[in-house]
């Protein structure tokens, strides 16, 4: 009975720790965590922008943060709009599991140590498998000054910032 109680308590502790994990805030990619945004200059007006979220950050949030960072960077560099030349959202799936022993019955419902001819070593384990997804959004953008052209992949930087600002959660 002590083993079962310890297993249940361990499971509850893991559940409580998992509940404490929050989604990745909008911030530069941390050296320790590896989550957040980053950018790399390719040419004077061309950048690769990336946002990587943790396992509790939704795909939509990762993509919103990527657009927000692209718009913010465009304004910081003195441009008015940006064009997304290429973009992609990568999904990384990890599976983890744990086992909790069930009742230790062997052969026809008799508890251990009763076994003998015709009785196999049985028993079962309760397996808990968890799937966690992490999303990384990447975009190659070109930044320009002046009025935005009429094309689907062009964004007015100030409008993007104004419209997405309410969805951005910054670290506390």
C-alpha positions in Angstrom: 0.0 0.0 0.0 2.9 2.3 0.7 4.2 2.0 -2.9 0.8 2.8 -4.3 0.5 5.9 -2.1 4.0 7.1 -3.0 3.2 6.6 -6.7 0.0 8.6 -6.4 1.8 11.4 -4.5 4.6 11.5 -7.1 2.0 11.8 -9.9 0.2 14.6 -8.1 3.5 16.5 -7.6 4.3 16.2 -11.3 0.8 17.4 -12.2 1.2 20.4 -9.9 4.6 21.3 -11.4 3.2 21.0 -14.9 0.4 23.4 -14.0 3.0 26.0 -12.9 4.5 26.1 -16.4 3.2 29.1 -18.4 3.4 29.9 -22.0 6.5 31.7 -23.4 6.2 35.4 -22.9 7.1 37.9 -25.7 10.8 38.5 -25.0 14.2 38.0 -26.6 15.3 34.4 -26.7 16.9 33.6 -23.4 20.4 32.0 -23.2 19.2 29.5 -20.7 15.6 28.7 -21.9 16.0 29.0 -25.7 12.4 30.3 -26.0 11.4 33.7 -27.3 12.2 35.8 -30.4 15.4 36.3 -32.3 16.4 38.0 -35.6 19.3 37.9 -37.9 20.2 40.6 -40.4 20.8 39.1 -43.9 21.0 42.4 -45.8 20.3 46.0 -44.8 16.5 45.6 -45.2 16.2 41.8 -45.1 15.9 39.8 -41.9 15.2 36.3 -40.7 12.9 36.5 -37.7 12.1 33.5 -35.4 9.9 32.9 -32.4 10.2 29.7 -30.4 7.6 28.7 -27.9 7.6 26.2 -25.1 5.2 23.2 -24.8 2.3 25.4 -23.4 2.5 28.1 -26.1 0.0 27.6 -28.8 0.8 27.7 -32.5 -1.4 30.8 -32.9 0.5 32.6 -30.2 3.9 31.7 -31.7 2.7 33.0 -35.1 1.2 36.2 -33.6 4.5 36.9 -31.8 6.5 36.3 -35.0 4.3 38.9 -36.8 4.5 41.3 -33.9 8.3 41.0 -33.7 8.6 41.5 -37.5 6.5 44.7 -37.3 8.3 46.0 -34.2 11.7 45.4 -35.9 10.5 47.1 -39.1 9.6 50.2 -37.0 12.8 50.1 -35.0 14.8 50.1 -38.3 12.9 53.2 -39.6 10.8 51.4 -42.2 7.0 51.6 -42.7 6.0 48.1 -43.9 7.4 44.6 -44.4 6.8 41.8 -46.9 7.0 38.2 -45.8 9.0 36.5 -48.5 8.9 33.1 -46.9 7.6 31.7 -43.6 7.1 28.4 -41.9 5.9 27.0 -38.6 7.7 23.9 -37.3 6.1 21.5 -34.9 8.2 19.4 -32.6 6.4 16.6 -30.8 7.8 14.8 -27.7 6.2 11.9 -25.9 6.9 11.1 -22.3 5.4 8.5 -20.1 5.4 7.1 -16.6 4.1 3.8 -15.2 2.3 3.2 -12.0 2.1 -0.4 -10.7 -1.3 -1.8 -10.5 -2.4 -4.5 -8.0 0.2 -7.3 -7.7 -2.0 -10.2 -8.5 -0.5 -13.3 -10.1 -2.5 -16.1 -11.5 -6.3 -16.3 -11.0 -6.5 -13.3 -8.6 -4.4 -14.7 -5.9 -1.9 -12.2 -4.4 1.8 -12.9 -4.5 3.6 -15.1 -3.4 1.1 -17.8 -4.4 2.2 -19.2 -7.7 2.9 -22.6 -9.1 2.1 -24.9 -11.9 -0.3 -23.3 -14.3 0.0 -19.8 -12.8 1.9 -17.2 -14.8 3.6 -14.2 -13.5 1.0 -11.6 -14.4 0.3 -8.1 -13.1 -0.2 -4.9 -15.0 1.0 -1.4 -15.1 -1.0 1.8 -15.6 0.9 3.7 -18.3 0.4 7.5 -18.6 1.7 8.8 -21.9 1.8 12.6 -22.5 2.3 14.4 -25.8 3.8 17.8 -25.8 4.2 20.1 -28.9 6.5 23.0 -29.3 6.2 25.4 -32.2 8.8 27.5 -33.9 7.8 30.1 -36.4 10.3 31.5 -38.9 9.9 34.2 -41.5 12.2 36.0 -44.0 11.1 39.6 -44.3 12.0 42.6 -46.5 11.4 46.0 -45.0 10.5 49.1 -47.1 9.6 52.8 -46.7 6.5 54.4 -48.1 2.9 53.2 -48.8 2.4 49.5 -48.6 1.7 47.8 -52.0 -1.5 45.8 -52.5 -0.3 42.3 -52.0 -1.3 39.7 -49.5 2.1 39.2 -47.9 2.8 42.9 -47.2 2.0 44.3 -43.8 1.9 47.9 -42.5 4.1 47.7 -39.4 2.3 50.2 -37.2 -1.1 48.5 -37.9 0.3 45.1 -37.0 1.7 46.5 -33.7 -1.6 48.3 -32.9 -3.8 45.2 -33.7 -1.6 42.6 -31.9 -0.5 44.6 -28.9 -3.5 43.3 -26.8 -2.4 39.7 -27.4 1.2 40.1 -26.4 2.2 38.9 -22.9 5.5 40.3 -21.7 7.5 38.8 -18.9 6.7 40.1 -15.4 
